[in-house]
Structure formats: structure tokens, C-alpha cells
């Protein structure tokens, strides 16, 4: 029952951020006169920085203050966001709202991820993460689609953001009334035998972070793949609506494309997560990154709604192969007592991809055009897939899963 409640809660978390995907980039110039791609994507840089830091804090403090309190804090930070977006008098207010939104997403989504990992055994981590991300990103897709229709009917300034307002209130109420902490499950798992290949992180938050970030080649491979994955998501969120609009697509068509990618991503993650439990995680990570690269290349080189729809589907499938698998791979790698800290460090690097994507895509778009920016990110994604292939093959962790690089 608690697992189901946390899945529902993560759906509310996804809906809060989903409304921005189809309307906020279009508001930049239409309402606030922001013409530069770099300036337009400043909201994504703010979002990514806040979310990355919140992820790390959630991981470090989850064992000290409890997962449920982290989740409640995330909802409280998210409460003012929809209303700031509705009534913002300038673009600076939008950027500030996205700082709060990033903190909301980092704390709330991290808490639900860690709590679900606590509630399931090691043999079902991939499936658990697939279910979590499935509901979260289907909610993102539905909110993006709903926001697109509301923007077409009532304008993009106010009506779409009521979806986020309802979601944040319901998420806070469900958490306060029904969600319980998972500390007993952590203690139960910690009392059992650890995997012989699970790593123990060093003492101290700085040394723990450095080991999780760079020293361990397995975690380094996961971190770089997560960062580039979310760099792609930043491009899909902040740049592709502008790219589609310059080619004459309507607001509703842009809404469909903005919803199609996270929708396919969300639905496919259940199968991808379960497959990673049985067939191994590493080949899904490397293969998923290469599929994302191919999808972005198709979007960059193609023209027309249906070509871009195929690209959105492929991008969703590639992201689904990677997203739940990376988190499960981190949980596989470390002992139970270090799991929250390792997941927090991974999620920090992953969500710094929003910062990197906002800066890189904005600068390249201003210099080489929107199509050139999408093409450059496709090349970078392919390189990340190759790096993941090489680093994840340096050591085989789970004796029960096939070794595809040995």
C-alpha cells in the first residue's frame, strides 16, 4: 500500500513540472520579450542548479531526518510555484519560480525514489524504478498535453498553470495524511547479508561525494550518462518547442510533441526496469544513450510533424532504457547504509545536465541556430554512450546477471 501511495505521489510531482514543457519557452518572447535562446533557457539553468543541490541534500539528510520529512519539505517549497508562474510581472520572476521548482523536484522526487528502493528487495530494484518513473513521466506528459490545450483555448499565461496548482496541493495532502517513513525497511535490509561486490563509501560527506562522483569508475560511468541524459531532456524541454514553432507548428501540435516524448519514456520504463533486473543493466544504459543520439539526429536533420513525432518516440524509448536502470545500477553498487548518499550524488550530477543543457544549447543555438544545437547535442550523446560502454565493462557486479562485456 505504501509503495502504491508513493507511486501516486510521484505522479503529482511529475504533473507540477510537466505544465512548463509545452508553454513556458513560448511565453519567453510572447509575454516577456525574451528573444535570445540563451536568455530563454535561463529558467532551465536555475531549475537544474536548484534540483541538483536538492538531490544531494536529500541523499545526505535522508538517514538523519527521515525520508518523509524530505518529501514534505519538497512539497512546501513547491506550493508558491504555480502562482508565481501565473502572475509573474517579469522573466526574472519566472527564473526565481524555477529555483523553487527545482528544489521541489529534487527533494520530492529523490525522497520517493529512495523510499521505493527501501520498500523492495535488490532483485526488484529495476522494476520499482521503472514503475516510479513510469507514473512520474506519464504525469509529465499528460500535464504538458493538457497545458498545450489550455494555452490554445485561454492563452499561455495563466490557465495552464492551474494543473500544477492542483497537483502540488493534492501531493502535499496525500503525503501528510497517508505516507509513512521507511526507516524500518532500511534497518531490515541492513541486517541481512550485503552483496560481496557492494562498495562501502568512505566516511565524511566530502570523501563520500568524491568517491561516488569520480573515484569509482562504475559510478563515474553512471554519473556522466545521467548528466548527458538530462542535458538531452533540457534540449527537449527548452529548445525543441522553439525549434518546432519556427517551422510553423501550432501550439496544439507542439503540445503533442512535448507530451509524446515523456509519454513514451514513461510507459516504456516499466518494461525497461524489469528487463534490467533479468538481463543486466549495462547494455540498456549504453544502448539507450546511442538510441537517444539517433533520435536527436533525426529531429535535427528531418522536417515535419510526423518525422519529429518519430524522433520523439525514439528519444522516449532511449531515455526509458537508461533512466530507471541508472538509479538501480547505483543502488546495486553500494551497501545499504550508503545508498541514499550515493543516489543523492548521482542525482546531483544527472540534474546538472539541465544546467549544462541550458547553457550549451542556448549558446550553440545563438551561434549556429536551433538545428545546429540539436545536432551538436546528438553527437555529444553518442560519445556518452561509448564512454558508458567502456567504463561499465571494467568490472562485473552482479553474479546473477550475464556479463556482456567480459
C-alpha positions in Angstrom: 0.0 0.0 0.0 2.8 2.4 0.8 4.5 1.6 -2.5 1.3 2.4 -4.4 0.9 5.7 -2.4 4.4 6.8 -3.3 3.8 6.0 -6.9 0.7 8.2 -6.8 2.7 11.0 -5.0 5.3 10.9 -7.7 2.6 11.3 -10.3 1.7 14.6 -8.6 5.4 15.6 -8.6 5.6 15.0 -12.3 2.5 17.0 -13.1 3.9 20.0 -11.3 6.8 20.3 -13.7 5.0 19.0 -16.8 3.0 22.1 -17.4 6.1 24.1 -18.3 7.2 21.8 -21.1 4.7 23.0 -23.7 4.1 26.6 -22.8 7.0 28.2 -20.8 9.5 28.6 -23.7 6.8 30.1 -25.8 6.0 32.6 -23.1 9.5 34.0 -23.1 9.2 36.1 -26.2 5.4 36.3 -26.5 4.8 37.8 -23.0 8.2 39.0 -21.8 10.1 39.9 -25.0 13.0 37.5 -24.4 14.4 36.7 -27.9 17.8 35.1 -27.2 17.8 31.3 -26.8 20.5 31.6 -24.1 18.3 34.0 -22.1 15.2 31.9 -22.7 16.9 28.8 -21.3 18.0 30.7 -18.1 14.9 29.2 -16.4 16.3 25.7 -17.1 19.7 26.7 -15.7 18.0 27.9 -12.5 15.9 24.8 -12.3 18.8 22.4 -12.8 21.1 24.1 -10.3 18.4 24.0 -7.6 17.3 20.5 -8.3 20.9 19.2 -8.4 21.7 20.7 -5.0 18.4 19.5 -3.6 19.1 15.9 -4.8 22.4 15.9 -3.0 20.9 17.3 0.2 18.1 14.8 0.1 20.6 12.0 -0.1 22.8 13.2 2.7 20.0 14.0 5.1 17.6 11.2 4.3 19.0 9.0 7.0 19.3 11.8 9.6 15.9 13.4 9.4 13.8 10.8 7.6 12.6 10.4 4.0 9.1 11.6 4.8 10.3 14.9 6.1 12.4 15.5 3.0 9.2 14.8 0.9 7.1 17.2 2.9 9.8 19.9 2.6 9.8 19.5 -1.1 6.0 20.0 -1.3 6.2 23.1 0.8 8.8 24.6 -1.5 6.6 23.8 -4.5 3.4 25.5 -3.2 4.1 29.0 -4.4 5.5 27.9 -7.8 2.2 27.8 -9.9 1.1 31.2 -8.6 4.5 32.8 -9.3 4.3 31.4 -12.9 0.7 32.7 -13.3 1.3 36.2 -12.2 5.0 36.9 -12.9 5.5 40.5 -13.9 8.9 39.8 -15.5 11.1 37.0 -16.7 13.2 37.3 -13.5 10.2 36.0 -11.6 9.9 33.0 -13.9 13.6 32.2 -13.2 13.0 32.5 -9.4 9.9 30.3 -9.6 12.1 27.7 -11.3 14.6 27.8 -8.5 11.8 26.8 -6.2 10.5 24.3 -8.7 14.0 22.7 -8.9 14.2 22.4 -5.1 10.7 20.9 -5.0 11.5 18.3 -7.7 14.9 17.5 -6.2 13.6 16.9 -2.6 10.2 15.3 -3.5 11.3 13.1 -6.4 14.5 12.0 -4.6 12.5 11.1 -1.5 10.0 8.9 -3.5 12.9 7.2 -5.3 14.8 6.4 -2.1 11.7 5.2 -0.3 10.7 2.9 -3.1 14.2 1.4 -3.2 13.8 0.9 0.6 10.5 -0.9 0.1 11.6 -3.5 -2.4 14.4 -6.1 -2.4 17.5 -6.0 -4.5 16.1 -8.3 -7.2 13.2 -5.9 -8.0 15.0 -2.5 -7.9 14.8 -2.1 -11.7 11.1 -2.8 -11.7 10.5 -0.5 -8.8 12.3 2.4 -10.5 10.5 1.6 -13.7 7.1 2.0 -12.0 8.2 5.2 -10.2 9.5 6.9 -13.4 6.6 5.5 -15.4 4.0 7.3 -13.3 6.1 10.4 -12.9 6.7 10.9 -16.6 3.3 9.9 -17.8 2.1 12.6 -15.4 4.6 15.0 -17.0 3.3 14.1 -20.5 -0.4 14.5 -19.5 0.3 17.8 -17.9 2.2 19.0 -20.9 -0.6 18.0 -23.2 -3.3 19.5 -21.0 -1.3 22.7 -20.7 -1.0 22.9 -24.5 -4.8 22.6 -25.0 -5.5 25.1 -22.2 -2.9 27.5 -23.7 -4.6 27.2 -27.1 -8.0 27.9 -25.6 -7.3 30.5 -23.0 -3.8 31.7 -23.7 -0.5 30.5 -22.2 -0.2 33.0 -19.3 -2.5 31.7 -16.5 -4.8 28.7 -17.3 -2.2 26.0 -17.9 -0.6 26.5 -14.5 -3.7 25.6 -12.6 -2.8 22.0 -13.4 0.4 22.5 -11.3 -1.5 24.2 -8.6 -4.0 21.3 -8.1 -1.1 18.7 -8.3 1.0 20.4 -5.6 -1.9 20.7 -3.1 -3.0 17.1 -3.6 0.6 15.8 -3.3 1.1 17.6 0.0 -2.2 16.4 1.4 -1.6 12.7 0.4 1.9 12.9 1.9 0.7 14.4 5.2 -2.3 12.1 5.7 -1.1 8.7 4.4 2.6 8.4 3.6 4.8 6.7 6.3 8.5 6.6 6.6 10.6 3.6 5.5 13.3 3.5 8.2 12.1 0.1 9.4 12.7 -1.4 5.9 16.2 0.1 5.8 17.0 -1.5 9.1 15.7 -4.8 8.0 17.7 -4.8 4.8 20.8 -3.6 6.6 20.6 -6.6 9.0 20.9 -9.1 6.1 23.9 -10.1 4.1 25.3 -7.5 1.7 26.4 -8.3 -1.8 30.1 -9.3 -1.9 30.6 -6.7 -4.7 28.8 -3.8 -3.0 31.1 -0.9 -2.2 31.4 0.9 1.1 31.7 4.6 0.7 34.4 6.5 2.8 33.5 8.3 6.0 32.6 12.0 5.7 30.3 13.8 3.3 33.1 15.3 1.1 35.0 12.0 0.7 31.7 10.1 0.2 30.7 12.5 -2.5 34.1 12.4 -4.3 34.1 8.6 -4.3 30.5 8.5 -5.6 31.3 11.1 -8.2 34.6 10.1 -9.6 36.9 7.6 -7.8 34.7 4.6 -8.5 34.7 4.0 -12.3 31.3 2.3 -12.2 29.6 5.3 -10.5 31.6 7.7 -12.7 30.1 6.0 -15.8 26.6 6.2 -14.4 27.1 9.9 -13.5 28.2 11.0 -16.9 25.4 9.1 -18.6 22.9 10.6 -16.3 24.2 14.1 -16.9 24.1 13.8 -20.7 20.6 12.2 -20.5 19.2 15.2 -18.7 21.1 17.5 -21.0 19.0 15.9 -23.7 15.9 16.5 -21.6 16.8 20.2 -21.3 17.0 20.5 -25.0 13.6 18.7 -25.5 12.1 20.9 -22.8 13.6 24.3 -23.5 14.7 24.3 -27.2 12.6 21.9 -29.2 9.3 23.9 -28.7 11.1 27.0 -30.1 12.5 24.8 -33.0 9.1 23.5 -33.8 7.5 26.9 -33.6 10.0 28.4 -36.1 8.8 25.7 -38.6 5.2 26.7 -38.3 3.8 24.1 -35.9 0.7 25.2 -33.9 0.5 25.3 -30.1 -1.5 22.1 -30.1 1.0 20.3 -32.3 3.9 21.5 -30.1 1.9 20.3 -27.1 1.6 16.8 -28.7 5.3 16.6 -29.4 6.1 17.9 -26.0 3.9 15.1 -24.5 4.9 12.3 -26.8 8.5 12.1 -25.7 7.9 11.9 -21.9 4.8 9.8 -22.5 6.7 7.1 -24.4 9.5 7.4 -21.9 7.1 6.9 -19.0 5.2 4.0 -20.4 8.3 2.1 -21.6 10.1 2.4 -18.2 8.2 -0.5 -16.6 9.4 -2.9 -19.2 12.9 -1.4 -19.2 13.3 -1.6 -15.4 12.0 -5.2 -15.3 14.3 -6.2 -18.1 17.3 -4.7 -16.4 16.6 -7.0 -13.4 16.8 -10.0 -15.6 19.1 -9.3 -18.5 21.5 -6.9 -16.9 21.7 -3.1 -16.7 24.9 -2.1 -18.6 23.8 -2.9 -22.1 20.5 -1.0 -21.6 22.4 2.1 -20.4 24.9 2.2 -23.3 22.3 1.2 -25.9 19.8 3.7 -24.6 22.3 6.5 -24.9 23.0 5.6 -28.5 19.3 5.4 -29.3 18.8 8.9 -27.9 21.7 10.2 -30.1 20.0 8.7 -33.2 16.6 10.2 -32.2 18.1 13.7 -31.8 19.9 13.3 -35.2 16.6 12.5 -36.8 15.0 15.6 -35.3 17.9 17.8 -36.4 18.0 16.5 -40.0 14.3 15.9 -40.6 11.4 18.3 -41.2 7.7 18.0 -40.5 5.4 16.9 -37.7 5.5 13.2 -38.3 9.2 13.0 -38.7 9.6 14.8 -35.4 7.0 12.6 -33.8 9.1 9.5 -34.8 12.1 11.2 -33.3 10.2 12.0 -30.1 9.2 8.3 -29.8 12.8 7.1 -30.3 14.0 9.6 -27.8 11.4 8.4 -25.3 12.4 4.8 -25.8 16.1 5.5 -25.4 15.5 7.5 -22.3 13.3 4.8 -20.9 16.1 2.3 -21.3 18.5 4.5 -19.4 16.5 6.3 -16.7 15.4 3.7 -14.2 18.4 1.5 -15.0 20.9 4.1 -13.9 19.4 4.6 -10.4 19.1 0.8 -9.9 22.8 0.5 -11.0 23.8 2.9 -8.3 21.8 1.0 -5.7 23.5 -2.2 -6.8 26.9 -0.7 -6.4 26.9 0.4 -2.7 25.9 -1.0 0.6 22.5 -0.3 2.2 23.9 2.3 4.7 25.4 4.3 1.9 22.6 4.0 -0.6 20.8 7.3 0.0 24.1 9.3 -0.2 25.1 7.5 -3.5 21.7 8.1 -5.0 21.8 11.7 -4.0 25.2 12.2 -5.6 24.1 10.5 -8.8 21.0 12.6 -9.0 23.1 15.8 -8.4 25.3 15.0 -11.5 22.3 13.9 -13.5 20.3 17.0 -12.9 23.3 19.3 -13.5 22.6 18.1 -17.1 19.8 20.7 -17.1 22.4 23.4 -16.3 24.8 22.1 -19.0 21.9 21.7 -21.5 20.6 25.1 -20.9 24.0 26.8 -21.3 25.4 24.7 -24.1 22.2 24.5 -26.2 21.4 28.2 -25.7 24.9 29.4 -26.7 25.1 27.0 -29.7 21.6 27.9 -30.8 22.5 31.6 -30.8 25.7 30.9 -32.7 24.7 28.1 -35.1 20.9 28.1 -35.0 18.4 25.8 -33.3 19.0 22.9 -35.7 22.8 23.2 -35.2 22.3 23.0 -31.4 20.2 19.8 -31.6 22.8 18.2 -33.9 25.6 19.1 -31.5 23.8 17.5 -28.6 23.2 14.3 -30.7 26.9 14.0 -31.2 27.7 14.5 -27.5 25.1 11.9 -26.6 26.7 9.3 -28.9 30.0 10.0 -27.2 28.5 9.4 -23.8 27.1 6.1 -24.9 30.6 4.9 -25.9 32.1 6.1 -22.6 29.4 4.2 -20.7 30.1 1.1 -22.8 33.8 1.2 -21.9 33.6 2.1 -18.2 30.8 -0.2 -17.2 32.7 -3.1 -18.8 35.6 -2.6 -16.4 34.1 -4.8 -13.6 31.1 -7.1 -13.4 29.0 -6.6 -10.3 26.0 -8.9 -10.1 26.9 -12.6 -10.3 23.3 -13.4 -11.3 23.2 -11.3 -14.4 25.0 -12.0 -17.7 28.3 -10.3 -18.3 28.0 -8.7 -21.8 31.5 -7.1 -21.9 33.6 -9.9 -20.3 
